[in-house]
Amino acid sequence: MIQLARAPRLVATDLDGTIVRSDETVSPRTMSALKRLAASGVILVGASGRGPRLLDLCRNDIPAADFLVLGQGAFVYECRYDDTVVQLADRSVDGAVLHEALRLVEAEVGPVRALAEPADPDRNITGDPMPDWPWPAVVLEAAPREVAFSGPMVKGYFVSDHHTGPELLVAAQDVLDPDLVTVTESGVGMLEVCPVGVTKAAGIQVVLDKFGIDWSDVLVFGDATNDLSMFNAAGHAVAMPNGHPWVQAAASEIAPAGNNDDGVAQYLEELLELL
C-alpha cells in the first residue's frame, strides 16, 4: 500500500530508468496510468536530463505531460492540447566557463573525455570521441576542445575511464565554484556541468509558480542522483528499486517495482483509486 498522506496537485517523474524501460520504450500500462493521472486534473511534469534537442523524443515518451523540464532544469516547456509547445525557461552557460571547469576536473581526477552541447540546436554536440554515447538519436561531432567549448552551452559532459559518474560528481563538487556552474550526473556514467542554479527542482519551480502550488503538494518519481534536488524539495518522493542508493535514502518510499516492471504505473494506479 502506498504511503502518500494526501493527494498531490502536481506529479513530476524522471524518464530514463524511471518510466522508460531498458529497451528505451514506455509500456502501454505506464502510458495509460500517466494519461489517467493527467485526466484527473493533477498536473503532470516530465523531468529529464535530456537536452532540448530531444524534445520530440520526450514528448513521445510521456505524451500526457502538461509540462516538460529538460536539460537538468534549464529548459521548461508547456505542452498544450493543440499540440503546440511554449518555452517558459531557457538557461545557458558560456563555453569558456565549461572549458575552465574541464581543466579543473582533469587536474583533480586525470584525463576525461568531454563534450559540449551548444544552446544553438543547429550546432551538433561536439568535442572528444565518445564511443559509449547513450543517445544514438543525437549526432556527435569530433572537434578540438577550444572549438567545441565556444559560445552559449546547454551543458558539458565529462566521462572518465577510471571513475564512475557519482565519483566524478564528488570530485567536481570539491574543485568547481558553485557560483559559476552546477554539477550533476544522471546514472549513465557522465558528469554533467550545467548553468549555475540549474536543477530539476529549479525547473519544476517554474511550473509551481505558474499555478501557485507549494512543494508540499508535489509527488516525484526518480532513480538517479540528478533527481535529488526534486526529492529534497517535494512533499513526497518515490525512488525506483533500481535507483542509486543516495536517491533511495532521500525517498519517502520505494516504488513497488522497477522501471522494467511498471513500478510507476503500479503506484499511480493505487493513487488513482484514492482521487
N, C-alpha and C positions, 0 to 999 in steps of 0.2 A: 504493500500500500504506500502511495506517495506521502511525503511528509510536509507538503505545502500547507501553510496555515491559512492562506486566503487566496482567492483568485487573482491572478495578475492582470494588469491593464496592458502590459507590453511583454512580449516574449522575444528574446534575441537568441539566435542559435548560430554557432560556428558551422562551417560547411565541411571541409575536409577532415575526416576522422571522426565526425560527429553525426552528420546526416548522410554524407557521401560515403559510399562503401569502397572497399578496396579495389573493386573493378571500375571505380570512377563513375558509378551511377547512383541515383537515388531511387529507392524501391517505390513501387506503386503504393504500398501501405504507408510509407512515410509521407509521400506526396499527398495522400488522402487526409492524413491526420493534420498536416500543416494547413491544407485548404479548409478543413472543417474549423480549425482554430481561428483562422482569419475571418471566416464567415460568421463566427460567433461574436465578433466585434473586438476581439483582442488584437492589438497592433502587432504585426509580425515583422521582425527585422532579421535579415541575413547579415552576419558579421564575419568577414573573411580577411585574411592577409593578402588575398589575391589583388593584384593591381587593377586599375580601371580598364586596361586593355582586355581584361577577362570579364567585362560587364555582361556580355551576352551569355557566356557560359554560366555565370552566377544566376542570371535570370532563368536559364533553363533548369538549373539545379533546385531552385526554390521559387517557382513561378507565383506562389501565393504571397510572397513577401510584399508588404506595403513599402518597405524601405530596404536599401542595401548600404551597408557600411563596408567599404573596401580599402585596400592599401593600409591595413592595420588601423584604420580610423581616419585616414587623411581625406578620403572621398566619401561623401554621403549622397545618396540618390533617392528620390521619391519615385516609386513605380506606380503610375496612375492606371486607372481602369481602362482608359482608351489606348493603352499600350505605349504611351509616351513616358519618357523618363526626364525628371527635372533634377539637375545637380544643385545640392544645397550647401556643399562644402568642398573645398579644393585646397589642399596644402602641399607645398613642395619645399625642398631644401636645395641649396646651391651645391653643385657637384664638387666644388673646391672643398667644401666642408666635409663631404663624404670621403674625398681623397685624403684629407688630413686624418680623418678617423681611421682609414685603412692603414696609413703609416703607423699610427699609434698602436693599433691592434696587432700588426705584424711585429712591431718591436716587442710586444708582450708575449705572443704565442708562436712566433715564427711565420714562415710563408703561408699565405692563404690564396685561394682563387677568388677573384672578385668580379662582380658585375654591377653595372649601374642601369637603373630603369628610368629613362627620361620622362619628364612630365609631358613632353610632346609625343602624342601617340603615333605620329608619323616616323619617329625615330625608333629603331629596334633597341632592345635591351642589349648592351654592348659591354665588352671587357675581355677577361681571360676565358680560354676554353673551359666549358663546364659539361663534362661528359655525362654526369648524373642529373642533369636538369629535370625536375619532376613534372614540368608542364609542356608537353610536346606541342601544344597548340600555339605556344608563344615562340616566335622566331628569335634566335640569338645571333649576334654578330661579333666576331672577334675584332678587337681594336686595342691599340695602346691605351694604357690607363689614362694618360693625360688627355686623350681624345674622348674616351668613354665617360670620364667624370668631368664633363664640361656642360654648363647650363643648368637650368632647373631640373630637379630629380624627384621622382616619387620616393625612391629609397635605393640603398645599396644592399647587395647580397654578398656575404663573405662565407667561404667554405674552407675547412681545414681537413687535411688527410689524417690528422693526428688528434683532433679534438671534436667532441660531439657538439651539436648545436647549443645545448644548455651550458656546456663547458666554455664555449666561445662567449656566450652571453655573460657569464660570471666574470670572465677576463675583461670583456669590453666595459662592463659596469665599473671596473676598477680603474680604467685608464681614460674613459671618454667623459667629457664635460656634459652633464645632463641639461645644462642651459643652452647647448648647441645642437644636440641630437637626442633622440630616444632610441633605445635598442631593445630588440625582442627576438624571439625565434618561434617558428610555427610547427615544430615537430618533424621537419624534413631535413634536419642536419645543417641548416643555414642560419647564420646570424643575419638579422635584418636591421639596417641602420636607417632610421626614419626621421622625418622632420621633428623638431623639438615639440613635445607636448602631444604627439600623435599616439593614441592608443585606441583600442576598440571602445573603451569606456568613453573617451572623448568624442568619438564619432556618434555613439548612441546618445550622448548628451544633447546633440543637435536635435534629435528626434524628440527627446523628452521635453526640451524647451519649447518645441513647436506645439505640444499638447498640454504642457503644464503638469507632466507626470513626474512623480518622485521615484527615486531608485527603489524605495521600499515596495513599490508596486511592480517591480520588474523581476521576471524569471529568465535565467540564462542557462544555456547548454554549451559545453565545450570540452576540449580534450588536451590542448597544448598550452605551453606557457604564455603564448600571446593572448590567451583568454583570461589571464589572471586579473587584468585591470577591471574587466566587467564582473568577474567573480567577486572581487573585493568590494565592488560598489553595489551589486544587486541585492535585493531583499532575499532572494532565494537562488542558489546556484546548484546545478546538477552536472556532475562530472561523468564522463564516459568511463566504464570499467577498463577500457583500453587506454585511458588518458595518462598523462605524466603524473608522477607522484606529487609534485608540487600543486597540481591542479586538483587532484583528489583531496589533498589536505585542506585546500581552501574551500571545498564544496560543502553545501548544506547536506547533500546526499549524493549517492551514486545511482546512475541510471540502471534500470533493470536488465539491460543487455547492451552490447556494444554496437558500433555503427554498422556492422555487417548483419546484425540481427534485429534491426528496427528498434533500438533502445529508446530513441527519442519518441518514435511513434507510440511505443507501449506506454511511455509516461504520459504523453498527451492524450491518448485515448482514455486513460483513467481520469485525467484532469477534466476532459470534456464532459464526463458524466457528472461532474460537480458544478459545472457552469449553468 
